[in-house]
């Protein structure tokens, strides 16, 4: 089975593929995705809007993969920074094969108390940021002659209602629709676009926006009676990024789910 914290051993699913992962600092899903891609043999560029935390994440990953991981800071709300991210990745790796859009911003606020700025910020990072990064990545993949994969991080809240989550749920539903439509836009180039939709993943950020009691109640409603570990989401991302998913595009894969 492999290590409990990181999952099963790699099997070369992404050998020599050049992968970019946004929001990869810290210990959440993005970091787990970067580590999984490295374990599967990829060259990985990690990105985040927090340079210090990003450097720490890169140094930690480089302890095990010293010659296959680089970092490029990027705020996904800044179009010029997104272009620089893709250019930097190509500079390090020589090409771009996989774009993983993990950057997102949540919160917990009822609509009646939500400000325009709170709404706009969540949409700008979570939905429009995914658009900006995908657009830049697709332009690079097409310029290379086509082929490649984009994997977006959505959420089951794009399907399911939860109080206080209107902005985040709307953004993630948008990511799902964006994924499906973009897949058709680039299918002729042999590029695949898919998404994962985690239900409840163990992540330090959750404790800041949801009470411990509510988290425990949500975990009990999961099919397996617990939250997913970040690596359990990351392995699905690696599959979608790999040639094992060569005929899969425009899909949103739920990673566990709550009972109806």
C-alpha positions, 0 to 999 in steps of 0.5 A: 500500500505504501506510506500512510501519509503519501500513498502507494509507491509510484509506477512511472505514470508521468515519467519525464512529463513536465507538470505545473501545480498551482497553490502547491505550498503548505501541506494540502492537496496542491503539495500532495499533487506535486509530491505524487507527480514527482513519485510518478517520474514527472518534472514538476514546477510548483507555484503559489502566491506566497513566496516564502511558503513556496520556497519551503515546499520546494526545498522539502520536495527537493530533498527527495527529488533534487533534480526534478522540482522547481518553484515559480511564484504566481498570483493567479489573479494576475494575468502577467504573472500567469504568463510568466509561470508558464514561461518559467516552467518551459524554461526549466523543463523545456516544455509543458505537458500537464497543467494542474489548477489547484488554486482556490479560495473559500470562506464561510459567509451567508449570502445576506452578509456577503460583500461584493468584494468577498464574492468577487475575490473567491470567484477571481481566484477559484474560477477566473484563476483557473481560466487564466492558467488553463488559457496560458497552458493550452496556448503553450501546448498547442504551440508545441504541436498539441497533446497534454492534459489539464486537470482542474480541482473542483469540489462536490460543492459544485453539485451539492448545497451547503450553507455559507458556501454560495460564492465557493460553490458557484465558483466550483460549479463554474470550474466544472462547466469550464472543464467540460466546454474547454475539453471540446475546444481543444480536443482537436489538438489531442489535449485532454481537460478533466477535473477532480471534485473532492468531497471532504479532504483533510486540509488545515484550511478547513479548520479556519472556516468550519468548526471542529464539530461540523467537520466531524459531522461532515466526515461521518456522512462520507461514504467511508466515514472519514475525510480523504487524505490529500494523497488520495485526491492526488492519485486521482489527479495523477491518473487523469494527467497520465496516458492511462486516461488517454480517452477521458476528457471533459469529465469531473471525477468525484473523490468519495462523496457524502450519502444522499 
